[in-house]
């Protein structure tokens, strides 16, 4: 078993230990989860340190390192051919930073779960299952294996929101599940279509291998959906365009883009703090990763054809999410809408089809991952103390919670893109890439870059306005003296979770090459795949 397999399945050992222990040992569940996630982060950092970024990008096969492959399912289907499904995992510069991010955010989620007392065995077991699923998604290079991990991810999230969430938890859990399931059902149809359209050049069998799907020479007579009809079009629409749109729709739900975003505010508001941390820090990134890894790598021709429309969707998400965040009175809902806006930058950068734009989109995903996790953790701190998140019920918190105020201010400034912080690098590269796309044949207009810049201004407005309303001025608390005594400052555990996140925002803002150095060669390879169609 290689390092990646250990990284993926290590949480399942923790899950087995948690389930094996009796309920009388419930105080040990969190320590088991903590120990295994710390070990997982250590393995992820070791892989990051030993990944050779400069060697990636020579060709499709050499892009991926730490490869592991084993035959999983082999069936002879007679006249249809042979069924070939492999356990195939590996990392390139695009998936590597997301693996490290996932390990970090899962550790934050476990730390934020320290006071969970409702069915802790089930809670931590589901958290470990979710951990395995998200790691598997970022490592899988066989589309069938990718889909298995993608579906497994839905199960723990549904119960984590539906059992441990707020008052409307059942509604939020069902809404999240139905949205994601809708996208994944249509995704399965395209996966099957791709399977029957691609062959393994070594065995001649149809395959789910995503590396073979990225190579146009492996397609059977160039016909997509050849198992349905021997036509290049379906109802007058190119079949490859249909496949691209369906896959984009499935991943766009996860991003989420407007108008497929409505599950997100409800899920965040009702989910417990640790689940909100994982939703914002990891789950939204699966959408952006899927668009890059699947839609753009397998359908580069359709990526070039549709980039103007995708950029427009990104702009709409940036502005709509920011304006909604500005109107919110619930602090958690405000941060949820800010995520819609910030993930719009990811889609805009991807749609630019430039090295700067896609690199900026990836950097924005990494930055938003740990900053949004910190934001939801900070909301959870105040909610745990007084069970209220209504912005207008708080004023002058700086006087009674100075450490908390300092952390909120730093994370707010980092999230709005202040120079010196990581979000500035991501957003700046997205805007630069969007401007440079004007010179391309399928370029997007520069007014989109200007509109994206307006989204940065709006993010400053809602973050600074919230900071002014809640933390400064004369102290006024809706709960009076009871709240004043309950609102204690950050404790050691909370500082231990927040300080590394804040430090990382500063480090990546000053030394972005820590991400770009591993990422650059794989992005250039992706651009090379798309360039012939531009």
C-alpha positions as CSV (number, residue, x, y, z in Angstrom):
1,X,0.0,0.0,0.0
2,X,1.4,3.4,-1.1
3,X,1.4,6.7,0.7
4,X,-1.7,7.9,-1.1
5,X,-3.7,4.8,-0.1
6,X,-2.6,5.3,3.5
7,X,-3.6,9.0,3.3
8,X,-7.1,8.0,2.0
9,X,-7.9,5.1,4.2
10,X,-6.3,6.1,7.4
11,X,-9.5,7.7,8.7
12,X,-11.3,4.3,8.2
13,X,-9.0,2.8,10.9
14,X,-10.1,5.6,13.2
15,X,-13.7,4.9,12.3
16,X,-13.3,1.2,13.1
17,X,-11.7,2.0,16.5
18,X,-14.5,4.5,17.4
19,X,-17.2,2.0,16.5
20,X,-15.4,-0.8,18.4
21,X,-15.1,1.2,21.7
22,X,-18.1,1.0,24.1
23,X,-20.2,4.1,24.8
24,X,-18.6,4.4,28.2
25,X,-15.4,5.4,26.4
26,X,-17.1,8.2,24.5
27,X,-14.5,10.8,25.8
28,X,-11.8,9.0,23.8
29,X,-13.6,9.3,20.4
30,X,-12.4,12.9,19.8
31,X,-8.8,12.0,20.8
32,X,-8.8,9.1,18.3
33,X,-10.1,11.4,15.5
34,X,-7.6,14.1,16.5
35,X,-4.7,11.7,16.5
36,X,-5.5,10.2,13.1
37,X,-6.1,13.6,11.5
38,X,-2.8,14.9,12.8
39,X,-1.1,11.9,11.4
40,X,-2.9,12.4,8.1
41,X,-1.8,16.0,7.9
42,X,1.8,14.9,8.5
43,X,1.6,12.5,5.6
44,X,0.1,15.1,3.4
45,X,2.9,17.6,4.2
46,X,5.5,14.8,3.5
47,X,3.9,14.2,0.1
48,X,3.9,17.9,-0.6
49,X,7.6,18.2,0.4
50,X,8.6,15.3,-1.9
51,X,6.4,16.3,-4.9
52,X,8.6,17.3,-7.8
53,X,6.7,20.2,-9.3
54,X,9.3,21.0,-12.0
55,X,9.0,17.5,-13.4
56,X,5.3,17.7,-14.1
57,X,3.8,18.8,-17.4
58,X,6.0,16.8,-19.9
59,X,3.0,14.7,-21.0
60,X,-0.2,13.4,-19.5
61,X,1.3,10.3,-17.9
62,X,4.3,12.1,-16.3
63,X,2.1,14.8,-14.8
64,X,1.1,12.5,-12.0
65,X,3.3,11.3,-9.1
66,X,2.8,8.8,-6.3
67,X,0.8,6.7,-8.8
68,X,-0.8,3.5,-7.5
69,X,-2.7,1.2,-9.9
70,X,-4.3,-2.2,-9.3
71,X,-7.0,-4.2,-11.2
72,X,-10.3,-3.8,-9.4
73,X,-13.1,-5.1,-11.6
74,X,-12.6,-7.1,-14.8
75,X,-15.7,-8.6,-16.6
76,X,-16.1,-10.0,-20.1
77,X,-19.4,-8.6,-21.5
78,X,-19.5,-10.6,-24.6
79,X,-20.3,-8.6,-27.8
80,X,-20.2,-5.4,-25.8
81,X,-16.6,-5.9,-24.9
82,X,-14.6,-6.1,-21.7
83,X,-15.4,-4.1,-18.5
84,X,-12.2,-2.5,-17.1
85,X,-12.2,-0.6,-13.8
86,X,-9.0,0.1,-11.9
87,X,-8.0,1.3,-8.5
88,X,-6.0,4.2,-9.9
89,X,-4.8,7.1,-7.8
90,X,-2.2,9.8,-8.2
91,X,-1.4,13.5,-7.7
92,X,-0.4,16.3,-9.9
93,X,0.2,20.0,-9.1
94,X,-3.6,20.7,-9.3
95,X,-4.7,18.0,-6.8
96,X,-1.6,18.2,-4.4
97,X,-2.5,21.6,-2.7
98,X,-6.1,20.5,-2.3
99,X,-5.0,17.3,-0.5
100,X,-2.9,19.4,2.0
101,X,-5.8,21.9,2.4
102,X,-8.3,19.0,3.1
103,X,-6.0,17.5,5.8
104,X,-5.7,20.9,7.4
105,X,-9.4,21.7,7.3
106,X,-10.4,18.3,8.6
107,X,-8.1,18.8,11.5
108,X,-9.8,22.2,12.2
109,X,-13.1,20.4,12.0
110,X,-12.1,17.9,14.6
111,X,-10.8,20.7,16.9
112,X,-14.1,22.5,16.5
113,X,-16.0,19.3,17.5
114,X,-14.4,19.2,20.9
115,X,-17.6,20.0,22.8
116,X,-20.0,17.7,20.7
117,X,-21.9,15.7,23.3
118,X,-24.8,14.5,21.2
119,X,-24.1,10.9,20.0
120,X,-20.4,11.4,19.8
121,X,-19.7,7.9,18.5
122,X,-21.9,8.4,15.4
123,X,-20.7,12.0,14.9
124,X,-16.9,11.2,14.8
125,X,-17.4,8.0,12.8
126,X,-19.3,10.0,10.1
127,X,-16.6,12.7,10.2
128,X,-13.9,10.1,9.5
129,X,-15.9,8.5,6.7
130,X,-16.3,12.0,5.2
131,X,-12.5,12.4,5.5
132,X,-11.8,9.3,3.5
133,X,-14.3,10.4,0.8
134,X,-12.9,13.8,0.2
135,X,-9.3,12.5,0.1
136,X,-10.3,9.9,-2.4
137,X,-12.0,12.4,-4.7
138,X,-8.8,14.5,-5.0
139,X,-6.7,11.4,-5.6
140,X,-8.8,9.3,-7.9
141,X,-7.8,9.0,-11.6
142,X,-10.3,6.3,-12.6
143,X,-13.7,8.0,-13.2
144,X,-15.7,5.1,-11.6
145,X,-13.5,5.3,-8.5
146,X,-14.0,9.1,-8.5
147,X,-17.8,8.7,-8.7
148,X,-17.8,6.1,-5.8
149,X,-15.9,8.6,-3.5
150,X,-18.2,11.4,-4.7
151,X,-21.3,9.5,-3.7
152,X,-19.9,8.2,-0.4
153,X,-19.3,11.9,0.5
154,X,-23.1,12.6,0.4
155,X,-23.9,10.0,3.1
156,X,-22.0,11.4,6.1
157,X,-22.8,15.0,5.2
158,X,-26.6,14.3,5.0
159,X,-26.6,12.8,8.5
160,X,-24.1,15.4,10.0
161,X,-26.4,18.2,9.0
162,X,-29.7,16.3,9.5
163,X,-28.9,15.1,13.1
164,X,-26.5,17.6,14.6
165,X,-27.8,20.7,12.8
166,X,-30.1,23.5,13.9
167,X,-33.8,23.9,14.1
168,X,-34.4,23.5,10.3
169,X,-31.7,20.8,10.0
170,X,-33.9,18.2,8.2
171,X,-34.9,20.8,5.5
172,X,-31.3,21.9,5.0
173,X,-30.0,18.3,4.8
174,X,-32.7,17.1,2.3
175,X,-32.1,20.2,0.1
176,X,-28.3,19.7,0.1
177,X,-28.8,16.0,-0.7
178,X,-31.3,16.5,-3.5
179,X,-29.2,19.2,-5.2
180,X,-26.1,17.2,-5.1
181,X,-27.8,13.9,-6.1
182,X,-29.4,15.6,-9.1
183,X,-26.0,16.6,-10.4
184,X,-24.4,13.3,-9.7
185,X,-27.2,11.2,-11.4
186,X,-26.6,13.1,-14.7
187,X,-22.9,12.9,-14.1
188,X,-23.2,9.1,-14.1
189,X,-24.8,9.2,-17.6
190,X,-21.8,11.0,-19.0
191,X,-19.4,8.7,-17.2
192,X,-21.0,5.8,-18.9
193,X,-21.0,7.6,-22.2
194,X,-17.3,8.3,-21.9
195,X,-16.6,4.7,-20.9
196,X,-18.1,3.4,-24.1
197,X,-16.3,6.1,-26.2
198,X,-12.8,5.5,-24.9
199,X,-10.5,2.4,-25.1
200,X,-7.3,1.4,-23.3
201,X,-4.7,1.4,-26.1
202,X,-2.8,-1.5,-24.3
203,X,-5.8,-3.9,-23.8
204,X,-8.3,-2.6,-26.3
205,X,-11.0,-2.7,-23.6
206,X,-13.3,0.2,-22.8
207,X,-12.0,2.0,-19.7
208,X,-12.9,4.6,-17.0
209,X,-9.2,5.7,-16.8
210,X,-9.3,9.5,-16.8
211,X,-5.8,9.7,-18.3
212,X,-7.0,7.8,-21.3
213,X,-10.1,10.1,-21.5
214,X,-7.8,13.1,-21.7
215,X,-6.1,11.7,-24.8
216,X,-8.2,12.2,-28.0
217,X,-6.5,9.4,-29.8
218,X,-8.2,6.9,-27.5
219,X,-11.7,7.8,-28.5
220,X,-13.6,5.2,-30.6
221,X,-14.2,6.8,-34.1
222,X,-14.4,10.2,-32.3
223,X,-18.0,9.6,-31.5
224,X,-19.3,10.5,-28.0
225,X,-22.3,8.6,-26.7
226,X,-21.6,6.0,-29.3
227,X,-23.5,3.5,-27.3
228,X,-26.7,5.5,-27.9
229,X,-26.4,6.4,-31.5
230,X,-23.7,6.7,-34.1
231,X,-24.1,10.4,-34.5
232,X,-21.9,13.3,-33.5
233,X,-24.9,15.4,-32.6
234,X,-27.9,14.9,-30.4
235,X,-31.0,17.0,-31.3
236,X,-28.7,19.2,-33.3
237,X,-26.3,19.9,-30.4
238,X,-22.8,18.5,-30.4
239,X,-22.7,15.5,-28.2
240,X,-19.5,16.6,-26.5
241,X,-21.1,19.9,-25.7
242,X,-23.9,18.0,-24.0
243,X,-21.5,16.0,-22.0
244,X,-19.5,19.1,-21.0
245,X,-22.6,21.0,-19.9
246,X,-23.9,18.1,-17.8
247,X,-20.6,17.6,-16.0
248,X,-20.3,21.3,-15.5
249,X,-23.8,21.4,-14.0
250,X,-22.9,18.6,-11.6
251,X,-19.8,20.4,-10.4
252,X,-21.3,23.9,-10.5
253,X,-23.8,22.8,-7.8
254,X,-20.8,22.1,-5.6
255,X,-19.0,25.4,-6.3
256,X,-21.8,26.7,-6.1
257,X,-22.7,29.2,-8.8
258,X,-25.8,31.3,-9.1
259,X,-28.6,30.1,-9.5
260,X,-27.5,26.7,-8.2
261,X,-26.4,28.2,-4.9
262,X,-29.6,28.2,-2.8
263,X,-28.7,25.0,-0.8
264,X,-25.5,26.7,0.5
265,X,-26.9,29.4,2.9
266,X,-29.4,27.0,4.3
267,X,-26.9,24.2,4.8
268,X,-24.4,26.6,6.5
269,X,-26.9,28.2,8.8
270,X,-28.3,24.9,10.0
271,X,-25.1,22.8,10.0
272,X,-23.0,22.6,13.2
273,X,-19.9,24.7,13.2
274,X,-17.4,21.8,12.3
275,X,-19.6,20.8,9.4
276,X,-19.8,24.4,8.1
277,X,-16.0,24.5,8.3
278,X,-15.7,21.4,6.2
279,X,-18.4,22.5,3.8
280,X,-16.7,25.8,3.1
281,X,-13.2,24.7,3.4
282,X,-13.3,21.5,1.3
283,X,-16.6,20.7,-0.3
284,X,-16.9,23.8,-2.4
285,X,-13.4,23.1,-3.7
286,X,-14.6,19.8,-5.1
287,X,-16.7,21.7,-7.6
288,X,-13.8,23.9,-8.8
289,X,-11.5,20.9,-8.9
290,X,-14.0,18.9,-10.9
291,X,-14.4,21.6,-13.5
292,X,-10.6,21.7,-14.0
293,X,-9.8,18.0,-13.7
294,X,-12.8,16.6,-15.6
295,X,-14.6,19.3,-17.7
296,X,-11.5,21.1,-18.9
297,X,-9.1,18.2,-19.2
298,X,-11.5,15.8,-20.9
299,X,-13.4,18.4,-23.0
300,X,-10.8,21.1,-23.8
301,X,-12.6,21.9,-27.1
302,X,-15.9,22.6,-25.2
303,X,-14.0,24.6,-22.6
304,X,-12.7,26.9,-25.4
305,X,-16.2,27.1,-26.9
306,X,-18.0,28.1,-23.7
307,X,-15.5,30.2,-21.8
308,X,-17.3,33.5,-22.4
309,X,-20.5,32.1,-20.8
310,X,-18.7,30.6,-17.9
311,X,-16.9,33.9,-17.2
312,X,-20.3,35.6,-17.3
313,X,-21.7,33.1,-14.8
314,X,-18.6,33.8,-12.6
315,X,-19.2,37.6,-12.7
316,X,-22.9,37.1,-11.8
317,X,-21.9,34.9,-8.8
318,X,-19.3,37.4,-7.6
319,X,-21.7,40.4,-7.7
320,X,-24.9,38.6,-6.6
321,X,-23.2,36.8,-3.7
322,X,-21.5,40.0,-2.5
323,X,-24.8,42.1,-2.7
324,X,-26.6,39.3,-0.8
325,X,-23.9,39.2,1.9
326,X,-24.2,43.0,2.3
327,X,-27.9,42.6,3.1
328,X,-27.6,39.8,5.6
329,X,-28.4,40.2,9.4
330,X,-27.3,36.7,10.4
331,X,-23.5,36.5,10.6
332,X,-23.3,32.9,9.4
333,X,-25.5,33.6,6.4
334,X,-23.4,36.6,5.5
335,X,-20.3,34.5,5.4
336,X,-22.1,31.8,3.4
337,X,-23.0,34.4,0.7
338,X,-19.5,35.7,0.8
339,X,-18.4,32.2,-0.2
340,X,-20.7,32.3,-3.3
341,X,-19.0,35.6,-4.2
342,X,-15.4,34.4,-3.6
343,X,-16.0,31.1,-5.5
344,X,-17.2,33.2,-8.4
345,X,-13.6,34.4,-8.8
346,X,-12.6,30.8,-9.1
347,X,-15.0,30.3,-12.1
348,X,-13.9,33.6,-13.7
349,X,-10.2,32.6,-13.4
350,X,-10.9,29.1,-14.9
351,X,-12.9,30.6,-17.7
352,X,-10.1,33.0,-18.7
353,X,-8.1,30.0,-20.2
354,X,-4.9,31.8,-19.2
355,X,-2.1,30.5,-17.0
356,X,-2.5,33.5,-14.7
357,X,-6.2,33.1,-14.4
358,X,-6.3,29.4,-13.8
359,X,-3.4,29.6,-11.4
360,X,-5.2,32.5,-9.6
361,X,-8.4,30.4,-9.4
362,X,-6.4,27.5,-7.8
363,X,-4.7,29.9,-5.4
364,X,-8.1,31.4,-4.6
365,X,-9.5,28.0,-3.8
366,X,-6.7,27.2,-1.4
367,X,-6.9,30.7,0.3
368,X,-10.7,30.6,0.6
369,X,-10.5,27.1,1.9
370,X,-8.7,27.9,5.2
371,X,-10.0,31.5,5.5
372,X,-13.6,30.5,5.2
373,X,-13.0,27.7,7.7
374,X,-11.5,30.3,10.1
375,X,-14.6,32.6,9.5
376,X,-17.1,29.8,10.3
377,X,-15.0,28.8,13.3
378,X,-15.1,32.4,14.6
379,X,-18.9,32.5,14.2
380,X,-19.1,29.2,16.1
381,X,-17.1,30.6,19.0
382,X,-19.7,33.4,19.6
383,X,-22.6,31.1,18.9
384,X,-21.4,28.5,21.4
385,X,-21.3,31.1,24.1
386,X,-24.7,32.9,23.7
387,X,-26.5,30.8,21.0
388,X,-27.1,33.9,18.8
389,X,-25.6,35.1,15.5
390,X,-27.8,38.2,14.8
391,X,-25.4,41.0,13.9
392,X,-27.5,43.8,15.4
393,X,-27.6,42.0,18.8
394,X,-23.9,42.7,19.4
395,X,-22.0,46.0,19.7
396,X,-18.7,46.9,21.3
397,X,-17.4,43.3,21.5
398,X,-13.8,44.6,21.3
399,X,-14.0,45.8,24.9
400,X,-14.9,42.4,26.3
401,X,-13.3,40.0,23.8
402,X,-10.0,41.7,22.6
403,X,-8.3,38.5,21.3
404,X,-11.4,37.4,19.5
405,X,-11.8,40.9,17.9
406,X,-8.2,40.8,16.8
407,X,-8.6,37.4,15.1
408,X,-11.9,38.5,13.4
409,X,-10.3,41.7,12.1
410,X,-7.3,39.9,10.7
411,X,-9.4,37.2,9.0
412,X,-11.9,39.8,7.7
413,X,-9.0,41.9,6.2
414,X,-7.4,38.7,4.8
415,X,-10.7,37.6,3.2
416,X,-11.5,40.9,1.5
417,X,-8.2,40.7,-0.3
418,X,-5.9,43.2,1.5
419,X,-2.4,43.1,0.0
420,X,0.0,41.0,2.1
421,X,-2.6,38.2,2.5
422,X,-3.3,35.1,0.4
423,X,-6.7,36.2,-0.9
424,X,-5.1,39.2,-2.6
425,X,-2.8,37.0,-4.6
426,X,-5.6,34.8,-5.8
427,X,-8.0,37.6,-6.8
428,X,-5.2,39.7,-8.4
429,X,-4.1,36.8,-10.6
430,X,-7.7,36.1,-11.6
431,X,-8.2,39.7,-12.6
432,X,-4.8,39.8,-14.5
433,X,-5.7,36.6,-16.3
434,X,-9.1,38.0,-17.2
435,X,-7.6,41.1,-18.7
436,X,-5.0,39.1,-20.7
437,X,-7.8,36.9,-22.1
438,X,-8.9,39.9,-24.2
439,X,-6.1,39.2,-26.6
440,X,-7.2,35.5,-27.2
441,X,-9.3,34.4,-30.2
442,X,-12.1,33.2,-27.8
443,X,-11.2,36.0,-25.4
444,X,-13.6,37.5,-22.8
445,X,-14.1,41.3,-22.6
446,X,-12.3,43.4,-20.2
447,X,-15.5,44.7,-18.6
448,X,-15.7,41.4,-16.9
449,X,-12.4,42.0,-15.2
450,X,-13.7,45.4,-14.1
451,X,-16.9,43.8,-12.8
452,X,-14.8,41.3,-10.9
453,X,-12.9,44.1,-9.3
454,X,-16.2,45.6,-8.2
455,X,-16.8,42.4,-6.3
456,X,-13.6,43.0,-4.3
457,X,-14.9,46.5,-3.3
458,X,-18.3,45.0,-2.2
459,X,-16.5,42.4,-0.1
460,X,-14.6,45.2,1.7
461,X,-18.0,46.9,2.3
462,X,-19.8,43.9,4.0
463,X,-16.8,42.8,6.0
464,X,-15.8,46.3,7.3
465,X,-19.5,47.2,8.0
466,X,-19.9,44.0,10.0
467,X,-16.7,44.7,11.9
468,X,-17.9,48.3,12.7
469,X,-21.3,47.2,13.8
470,X,-20.4,44.3,16.1
471,X,-17.1,45.2,17.6
472,X,-16.8,48.9,18.0
473,X,-18.7,51.7,19.7
474,X,-20.3,51.5,23.1
475,X,-20.9,48.0,24.3
476,X,-24.5,46.9,23.9
477,X,-25.6,43.2,24.1
478,X,-29.1,41.9,23.5
479,X,-28.7,39.5,26.3
480,X,-27.5,42.1,28.8
481,X,-25.3,41.1,31.7
482,X,-25.9,37.3,31.1
483,X,-24.3,37.7,27.7
484,X,-21.5,39.9,29.1
485,X,-20.5,37.1,31.5
486,X,-20.9,34.4,28.9
487,X,-18.8,36.1,26.2
488,X,-15.4,35.1,27.5
489,X,-12.4,35.6,25.2
490,X,-10.7,32.9,23.2
491,X,-9.4,30.0,25.1
492,X,-6.2,28.0,24.4
493,X,-7.8,25.4,22.2
494,X,-9.5,28.1,20.0
495,X,-6.3,30.0,19.7
496,X,-4.4,26.9,18.7
497,X,-6.9,26.4,15.8
498,X,-6.9,30.0,14.6
499,X,-3.3,31.1,14.9
500,X,-2.0,28.6,12.3
501,X,-4.7,29.6,9.9
502,X,-3.9,33.3,10.3
503,X,-0.2,32.6,9.9
504,X,-0.8,30.6,6.7
505,X,-2.8,33.5,5.2
506,X,0.2,35.8,5.9
507,X,2.8,33.3,4.7
508,X,1.1,32.5,1.4
509,X,0.4,36.3,0.9
510,X,4.1,36.9,1.2
511,X,5.5,33.7,-0.4
512,X,2.9,32.5,-2.9
513,X,5.5,30.4,-4.6
514,X,4.8,27.7,-1.9
515,X,1.7,27.0,-4.0
516,X,2.7,28.2,-7.4
517,X,5.9,26.3,-7.4
518,X,4.0,23.0,-7.2
519,X,1.1,24.1,-9.3
520,X,2.7,25.9,-12.3
521,X,3.8,23.0,-14.5
522,X,0.4,21.2,-14.3
523,X,-1.4,24.4,-15.2
524,X,0.8,25.0,-18.2
525,X,0.1,21.4,-19.3
526,X,-3.6,22.1,-19.1
527,X,-3.2,25.2,-21.1
528,X,-1.3,23.2,-23.8
529,X,-4.2,20.8,-24.0
530,X,-6.7,23.6,-24.5
531,X,-4.6,25.9,-26.8
532,X,-5.3,24.0,-30.1
533,X,-9.0,24.8,-29.7
534,X,-8.6,28.5,-29.0
